[in-house]
Amino acid sequence: MIPTIDPKPPGQKLIKKMSTRTKWMLLAPVGLLLFSFGLCVLSEAAHQRRIGEPTQVWVLLGIYSLALINAGIVLFGEALRFRILLDVRRETRRSLRQAVRNIKTKSVRKTLSQHLKSDKKTKSPTKTD
């Protein structure tokens, strides 16, 4: 008896279940932290170069800092994407609610005007003034 193994990584299911707002709230600060930490490592690499450390040390630190900076930018970009998606959804819902409200008020006005027109006395076509 061989157990079935789900081919998807376990974290992928968790991420799919998260709301867009939660993804935004997690990715934005993590992206900013990675970017900031990458800048700190870059300044350390520059310091290592200035004090005369071997080339391998400061080059590896510089590459590591660039990887951190780029990862931070990518994560923050994804967070920005989720935030824009939230704003677009909110505006779409707002405009749909307003459109439905306008349609309802127009239909109510139309039925009221039809009702009022039917209540008025109409002249008989046979009578003359």
Summary of the structure (lengths in Angstrom):
residues: 129
radius of gyration: 32.5
end to end distance: 100.1
largest distance: 114.3
contacts: 294
relative contact order: 0.10
helix: 81%
strand: 0%
